[in-house]
Amino acid sequence: MLLQSELLDFFNETRAKSELICSFLETEDYVVQPIVDVSPPKWHLGHTTWFFEEFVLKPYKSGYQLFDNHSAYVFNSYYESVGEKVIRTDRGNLSRPTVAWVYKYRNYVSKALQDFIESEDLNNKILEVIEIGCHHEKQHQELLYTDIKYILGNNPLFPKYNDQFEENPIQDFPQQWITIDKGNYEIGHNSTDFCYDNELGRHKVYLADYQISNKLVTNKEYIEFIEDGGYNDVLLWHAEAWDWINSNQISAPSYWHKIDDAWQQFTLQGLQKLIPDAPLSHISYYEAFAFAQWKGLRLPTEQEWEVANSKFNWGLRWEWTESAYTPYPGYIKAPGALGEYNGKFMVNQKVLRGGSVATSKKHTRPTYRNFFHAPLRWQFTGIRLAK
């Protein structure tokens, strides 16, 4: 856990980064919600502010006055125990509160929390909630990048976000197989540094002999899968996945466009020629599984990934694993509303490991357990193979 003096710097850095991400947007960009999984940037800025107001300032700062009585209703996400909220699909319908209003709200809450941290001797419980709030906002910074990309990438004009965000770094090394011997290993968080409750319950697992790739699957490799008819071979796909690709007419990763018989990819720098050697991104678990089947290989389990992670570079793409998102032995949800943060999502989801080019600094670690439903692919998701 961070010291109180360290936490103030961490809080200020986190709040500033969210606003820097949004500084490249036009006002109209802040309100768009193309699909249910993508929230308007304006909502992210308000929601991360509401989190600090709801879980820190309201219960712990004496005499705190709400900025507005409707903030909780507009910016609550999924905390059922906290109160009523705008349903997720309607976030893009809110022309009010305005973008200007949201920034005033952010400034009000940020100033109140800064004063709270600076002027009072806070106990560990309060410090822990503030630190969770900072990491919660860092999660939303990644969502800001990926939601902004979806908003702009589904605009027929393919407008660029900026010229600075580099999402396709090359893995400039040969592919090799890392061998891990069978045996008992320990996984789970095991330090005093920050982690989420779903990483706790360090425990032993037995693993058989396996090998895992030191390199992520590239665009070039996935093109070979497409050209070999991978999307048309029913034997490669789960039944649910086969229904998904046919119902949605899926025939390539998200953001790929075949133009004049050449693949192009929408990036945050705009529509560009697809880079063959760049790591594959924006694919579903369904596609990751089918590709692995086509290669005669498989996805690693999250246990295999964690045991081997120190032997390869990671952090360019969230990596699908073959593991269902379930609790570790002895898992206990946090009390109160914060207990809704992770535990209630432990059903029908797959674990992803690592991090991506959109993940904020100081917000990932070898034990981090991300999780998504199998068809989702608006995040920077990719493949590391195992056998």
N, C-alpha and C positions, 0 to 999 in steps of 0.2 A: 504493500500500500504506500502511496506517495505521502510525503510529509505535507503539512498544511501550506508551507511556503512554496513547495514544488507544485502543489495542486493549483495554486493561483496561476502560475505560468502556464501550466498544462491547459487549464480552462481558457485562458485568454488566447492561446495559440489555436485551440480547437475552434473557438467561436470565429476567429478571424479567417481561418481556412475555409469554412463554409461560405462565408461572404465573398471570399476571393474566387471560389469556384463559380459563384453566380454572377460575378462581375462581368463576365463575357456575354451575358444574356441580354436580349432585348426585353422590354417589359412584357410584351405579348407572350414570350416563351415561358414566363413564370406560371402560367395558368393552365397549360395544356395537359390533358390526361387521355392519351390515345387508347389505353387498355387498363384493365383493373389493376394489373401488377405495377403499373407506372404511375407514380404520384406527381402532381405538379411541383416544380421547384419551390414555389411559394409555400406550399403545404409543408415540405420538408423543413424549411426555415422556421415556420411557426411551430411545428410539432416538436422539434428539438428544443425550442424555447419553452414550450409548455411543459416538457418533461422536467426541467429544472424548477419551474414554478410549482408544479404539482407535487413533486416528490422531495423537494428541498425547502423552498422558500415558504410555502403554505404551512407545512407541519413544524418547521424548525426556526424560522425567523420571526421573532416577536414583533407584532404590530404590522406585519407585511400587508400591503394593500394590493389587491389584484389590479393589473393593468386594465382588464376588461372582464366583465362577468360571463362573456360568451366564448372566451378563449378555449376553455376545456371542451366545450361541445364541438367546436370546429376542429381542434387539433389533437384530440385524443385519437389513438389508432385502434388498438385492440384490447385495451384494458377494461374489460367488462365490469370489474369490481369498482372502478373509479366513477363511472356514470355514463350517461347517454352521449352519443357521438354521431357525427355525420357519417353515413355509410360510405364504405371505401369507394364504391363506384361513382359517388357524387362529388368527390373532391374537386374534380375539374369543372364542376358547375358553379363554383363559388367565385364570382367576379369580385365580391366583397367578402371579407376585408381585402383592401387593396394591397399591392406590393409595398407601397410607401408605409401603410399602416403596419404591416408585418415587420418592417425594419425598425419602426418606432417601438414596437413590442419587444423585439430582440434587444434593442439598446436599453430599454427599461429593465428587463429581467437581467441582462448581463451586468448592468451597473449595480443592481440590488445584490446579485450574488458576489460580485467583486467586493463590495462593502462588507458583506456577511463574512467572507473568508478573511478579509484583512482586519476586521474589527473585533472578532469574537474567537474565543478558544474553543474550537470545535472538537467534539468527541469522535472516536473512530467510526461509529455508526454513520454519522453525518458525512464524514470524509469519504467513506466507502460509497455512499449514494452519489456524491458529487463526482467521484471517479467513474462510477458506472455511467453517469450522465454524459461525461466527456467521451467515453468509448461508444456509448449509444449514438452520440452525434457523429463520431468518426464512421460508424456504420452507415449513417445517412449521407455522409460525404461520398462514400462509394456509390450509394444509391443515386445521389445527385448526378454523378458522372454518367451512370448507366441509364438513368431515366432521361437525362438531357440527350444522350445519344439516341435513345429510342424516339424521342419527340422529333429531333432533327432528321433522323434517318428515315422516318416515315412521312416526312414532308417531301412532296415530289420534286422540289427544287434542290434537295440535298444540301442545305446550307451548312457551312462549317461552324464549329464551336470556337476553335482558335487554332493557331499554328504551333502551339507549344506542346500540346498533349501528345506524347509518343506512345502509341498502344501496341506497336508491333516490333519490339526489339528482337534481334536475331540471336538464336542459341548457337554461338560460333564454336561448336565443338562436335566431335563425332558421336554418334549414338553407340552406347555400350550397355551391357546388362550387368547390374549389380547383384551379386549373390548374397543371400542371407540364409544362414544355416538354421535348421530347425532347432527349437528350444523354447524355453519359457522367457518371456520378456515382460517388462512393466511399461504400462502406458498411462497417460493421464497427467494432469498438471501437478508439478512437484516443486514449487518455489513460492516465495512470498510476493512475487510480482502479480499484477492484475490478471485475472482470468474470469470467465463466466462460469456459472454453476454447472453447466453441462460438461465441463472439462474435469470436474472434480470426481474423486473416488478413484485415486490411482490404484491400479490393480494389475494382476498378472494375467497374461494370455499365452496360450501355447500356439506357436506357428510352425507349420511344416516348412520344409525347404522351399524357397521361392526365389525368383529373380524379378527385378524391377528396373525399368528403363531409367537411365540418367537424363533422358531428354524427352520433352513433350512432343506429341505428334504435331507435324507441320501441315500447313495448307497443301503443300505438294502431295503429301501422302494421302490426304483426304480427297484431293482431286482424283487420284487413282481409284479410290473407293467409288466415287461417283461415276467415273468413266467405265468402271467394271460392272455397272448396274446395281450398285449396292442398295439404292433406294427402291429397286424393283424386285429384290430377292426376298420373298416372304420368310425364307428359312433363317434369315439373319436377325429377325425382329421378334420382340415380345408381341403377343397378340394385341395388347393394349397399344403398343407403339405402332403396330401396323395400321390399326384403326386411326391413330393420330396422324400419321404422315399422309394417309389417303384422304381423310376428312379435311385436312388443312392444306393439302397439295404441297407438302414439304418435299423439296428435292435438292436442297443445299443448305448450308449453315445460314443463320440469320445475317443480314446485311450483305450477302453475296448477290451480285447481279451479273448476268451474262449479257454483255453488250458488244455487238459486232464480233461475236464468237470468241470473246475474251472475258475472263473473269475480272470483275472489279469489286471492290469492297468499300462500303461506306464506313468511314472512320470519323473521329471527332475533328480531324483536319479536312473533312469533306470526302467526296467520292474519289477513290484512288485505284490505281492498278493493283490487283492482288499480289502480295509478296509471297512467292512460293515457299521460301524458307522460314517465314514467320510462324510462330506457334498458332495452331488452330484456335479459334475462339467462337463464342456464341453458339454452342451446340447443347442440345438436351442430353439428359442421361440416356434416353432412348437411342439417340444417334451414337453416343459414346459406346454403348453396349454393342450395337450392331457393327460398328467399325471394328471393335475388338474381336467379335465373332468372325468377321471377314478375314482378319489377320491370323486367325487361329490362336489368338491370345485372349487375355481377359483384363478387366480392371482390377487394381489392387483393392484389398479391403482397407478400411481406415486404420486398422491395427498394423497391417503391413506397411502402409504409408508412414505412420508415425515412427515405427521402429527403424525404417531405412532413411528417414528424411535428412539426416546429417551427411549422407553420402551423395546427395545430389543438390543442385540449385533449384529453388522453388520460389514462387512469388509472382510469376508472370500471368498465370491463369489459375482460377479456382479449378481444382482437379476432382472430377467425379470419381467416387469410389463405389465399390460394390456393396457398401454397408448401409443398412437401414439406420435411420436416426432414432436411436433408442437410448434409454438412460443407462449410465454406467452402474455397476453394482453399488448399492448403498446411496444412490442419488436421492437427495432431498431438495425439494423446491424451496426457494426463499419464501419467508412468510409475507403475507399481504399482497398488494397489487404487483410488486416486483417479481413475485413468483410466477406471474403470467408471462414473463420475458422469454423463457425457453421451454419450460416443461410441457406446456400444453400443446406444443407443436410436434411432440414426439410420436407422430403417426403418419404413415404414407409419404415419408420424405426420405431422400437420399443424402448422405453426408458428403460434403466436399472439403478438401483440405488445401492448405497452402496460402492462397491470397492471389491478388491480381494487380495489374498495373494501375487499377483504380483504387486499390486498398490504401487507406491513409497510413502514414508512417506511425510506428509505435502501436499498431493495431492488429498485428498478427503474430503468431508464434507456432511452434511445432504441434501444440496440443489443441489449437483452435479448431472447433467443429462448426463449420458452416452447414447449412441444410436448405434444400429446395425440393419442390415437387419435380417429378421426372420430366415433364414436358417443358419446363421453363428454360429459357436460353437468352434472356436479355442481359444477363451478367456476362463477364469475361470468363466463360467456362471452357475448359479444354480437357485433354486426355493425356494421362501417363499410363503406359501399358505395363502389365505384369505377366508372368508365366510360372 
